[in-house]
Amino acid sequence: MIFVFALIAEIIGTTAGFGSSTIFLPLALIYFDFGEALAIVGIFHMFGNLGRLAFFKKGLDWKLFAKFGVPSVILTFIGAYIASTVSGIGDFLKIVLGAFLVLYSVYSYAKPKFSFKPEARVAVVGGAISGFFAGLIGTGGAIRGAFLTAFGEKKEAYIATAAAISIATDFVRVPVYIFGGLLHEDKYWMLPILFVIAFLGAYIGKNIVGKIGEGAFRKFVLIVILLAGIKIAYDGIAAAGII
């Protein structure tokens, strides 16, 4: 069943340009402890992004990738290091991140012309924040999507650029998880299967994206950001024992 969950997560993640970790992580926690789930989902996320980049590579915006990717990689390492050494710190940050994503998505949906200014500093800040959360709590795609939508990229460019940035951060955080002992050797057999599932999900997602118009695509992304924000905030509140 875990592999079915992974396929569904990747299809949705490819269609929205992010979200596979947000969907897959809570499902993986049914079968694994948090540390191992974080590592497995991180590796699967990397496989999925490789698939997305392979299918949407013509749309990659190299300039935006550089501005967004460098700070993202640096902060991902810091976040992953904290995640592997300090426990409990992510709960409060999940609440803050979730609340921001909910407010951003609702306001952006109600005000279609609203967005962050498509400036270099916005890309740097967005990359840094999304990278930090990706390393710390295993899911930074929603906030990355929130910032990337500011640049008005076509859907293919948006997905390809988001995938390239995600791959850069995955190459940083996944080794930290593995060498930090989060993934046990008895789970290595799952990796080839997850690789195949990731590419299959990316391929299915690609076909879905091809049938969606630009306006509908943006609305879909905002809805996924909203749902991701609600889920992340709920996870933080539950983990903190508030409910």
C-alpha positions in Angstrom: 0.0 0.0 0.0 2.9 2.3 0.7 3.8 2.2 -3.0 0.3 3.1 -4.1 0.4 6.2 -1.7 3.8 7.1 -3.3 2.3 7.0 -6.8 -0.6 9.2 -5.9 1.6 11.6 -4.2 3.9 11.9 -7.2 1.1 12.4 -9.7 -0.3 15.3 -7.6 3.2 16.6 -6.9 4.0 16.7 -10.6 0.7 18.3 -11.6 1.1 21.1 -9.0 4.9 21.3 -9.3 5.3 20.4 -5.6 3.5 18.6 -2.8 4.6 15.0 -3.1 6.4 15.2 0.3 3.5 17.0 2.0 1.2 14.2 0.9 3.6 11.2 1.2 5.2 12.0 4.5 2.1 11.6 6.8 1.3 8.4 5.0 4.8 7.1 5.4 4.6 7.8 9.1 2.0 5.0 9.3 4.7 2.5 8.4 7.9 4.1 9.7 9.2 6.3 12.6 9.7 10.0 11.8 13.4 9.8 11.0 13.1 6.9 8.6 10.0 8.3 7.0 11.8 11.6 6.5 14.7 9.8 4.7 12.5 7.6 2.5 10.2 10.5 1.5 13.3 12.6 0.8 14.8 10.0 -1.5 11.5 9.5 -3.2 11.1 13.3 -3.6 14.5 13.4 -5.3 13.5 10.6 -7.7 10.3 12.4 -8.5 12.0 15.6 -9.3 14.4 13.9 -11.6 11.4 12.6 -13.4 9.8 16.0 -13.6 13.0 17.6 -14.9 13.4 14.9 -17.5 9.8 15.4 -18.8 9.8 19.3 -18.6 13.5 20.1 -19.1 12.8 22.4 -22.1 11.0 24.8 -19.8 13.9 25.3 -17.2 14.6 28.9 -16.4 18.3 28.8 -15.6 18.5 32.4 -14.3 15.7 31.9 -11.8 17.2 28.5 -10.9 20.5 30.2 -9.9 18.9 33.0 -7.9 16.6 30.6 -6.1 18.7 27.5 -5.9 21.9 28.7 -4.3 20.4 30.1 -1.0 18.0 27.1 -1.0 20.9 24.6 -1.0 22.7 26.4 1.8 19.7 26.7 4.0 18.6 23.1 3.3 21.9 21.8 4.7 21.4 23.9 7.9 17.8 22.7 8.2 18.7 19.1 7.6 21.5 19.3 10.2 19.1 20.7 12.8 16.5 18.0 12.0 19.1 15.3 12.5 20.4 16.7 15.8 17.6 18.6 17.5 14.1 17.3 18.2 10.8 19.2 18.6 11.9 22.5 17.0 9.9 21.9 13.8 6.5 21.8 15.5 6.2 25.6 16.1 7.6 26.3 12.6 5.0 24.1 11.0 2.3 26.2 12.5 3.9 29.4 11.3 4.5 28.1 7.8 1.1 26.5 7.5 -0.6 29.8 8.6 1.4 31.8 6.0 0.5 29.4 3.2 -3.2 29.5 4.0 -3.3 33.3 4.1 -1.2 33.6 1.0 -3.2 31.1 -1.1 -6.6 32.5 0.0 -5.6 36.1 -0.7 -3.9 35.3 -4.0 -7.0 33.3 -5.2 -9.3 36.2 -4.2 -6.9 38.8 -5.8 -5.5 37.1 -9.0 -3.2 40.1 -9.7 -1.5 39.9 -6.3 2.0 38.4 -6.2 5.4 39.0 -4.7 7.5 41.4 -6.9 9.5 39.2 -9.4 12.8 40.6 -8.1 16.1 38.9 -7.4 15.8 39.5 -3.7 12.4 37.8 -3.7 14.0 34.7 -5.3 16.8 34.7 -2.8 14.5 35.0 0.2 12.1 32.4 -1.2 14.9 30.0 -1.9 16.3 30.4 1.6 13.0 30.0 3.4 11.8 27.0 1.3 15.3 25.3 1.6 15.3 25.7 5.3 11.9 24.2 5.8 12.7 21.4 3.3 15.7 20.4 5.3 14.1 20.8 8.7 10.6 19.4 8.3 10.9 17.6 5.0 8.5 19.8 3.1 9.4 23.1 1.5 7.7 22.8 -1.8 4.6 24.7 -0.9 6.4 27.9 0.1 8.7 27.4 -2.9 5.6 27.3 -5.1 4.2 30.4 -3.4 7.3 32.4 -4.3 7.8 31.0 -7.7 4.3 31.9 -8.8 5.4 35.6 -8.4 7.5 35.3 -11.5 4.7 34.5 -13.9 6.4 31.5 -15.5 4.5 29.3 -17.9 3.4 26.0 -16.4 6.1 24.0 -18.0 8.8 26.5 -16.9 7.4 26.6 -13.4 7.4 22.9 -13.0 10.9 22.4 -14.5 12.5 25.2 -12.5 10.8 24.1 -9.3 12.1 20.5 -9.9 15.6 21.7 -10.6 15.7 23.7 -7.4 14.2 20.7 -5.5 16.9 18.4 -6.9 19.6 20.7 -5.7 18.2 20.8 -2.2 17.5 17.0 -2.2 21.2 16.3 -3.1 22.0 18.2 0.1 19.5 16.9 2.6 19.3 13.2 1.5 23.0 12.4 2.3 22.6 14.2 5.6 19.6 12.0 6.5 21.4 8.8 5.3 24.7 9.5 7.0 22.8 10.7 10.1 21.5 7.1 10.3 17.8 7.9 9.6 17.5 5.3 6.9 18.1 1.7 8.0 19.8 -0.8 5.6 16.8 -3.2 5.8 14.8 -0.6 3.8 17.3 -0.2 0.9 15.3 -2.8 -1.2 12.5 -0.2 -1.5 14.6 2.4 -3.3 14.6 0.8 -6.9 10.8 0.4 -6.6 10.3 4.0 -5.5 12.5 5.1 -8.4 10.2 3.4 -10.9 7.1 4.7 -9.2 8.4 8.2 -9.1 9.1 8.3 -12.9 5.7 6.7 -13.6 3.9 9.3 -11.4 5.8 12.1 -13.1 4.9 10.8 -16.5 1.2 10.6 -15.6 1.3 14.1 -14.1 2.9 15.5 -17.3 0.0 14.2 -19.3 -2.5 15.9 -16.9 -0.6 19.2 -17.0 -0.7 19.2 -20.8 -4.5 19.3 -20.6 -4.8 22.2 -18.2 -4.9 25.9 -19.3 -2.5 28.5 -17.7 -5.2 30.2 -15.7 -6.7 26.9 -14.4 -3.2 25.7 -13.6 -2.4 28.7 -11.4 -5.7 28.3 -9.5 -4.9 24.6 -9.1 -1.5 25.4 -7.6 -3.0 27.9 -5.2 -5.6 25.3 -4.0 -2.8 22.8 -3.4 -0.8 25.4 -1.5 -4.0 26.0 0.6 -4.4 22.3 1.4 -0.7 21.9 2.1 -0.8 24.9 4.5 -3.8 23.5 6.4 -2.1 20.1 6.6 1.3 21.5 7.8 -0.4 23.7 10.4 -2.5 20.9 11.7 0.5 18.6 12.0 2.3 21.3 14.0 -0.6 21.9 16.3 -1.2 18.2 16.9 2.5 17.5 17.5 2.7 20.4 19.9 -0.2 18.9 21.9 -2.5 21.9 21.3 -5.3 19.7 20.1 
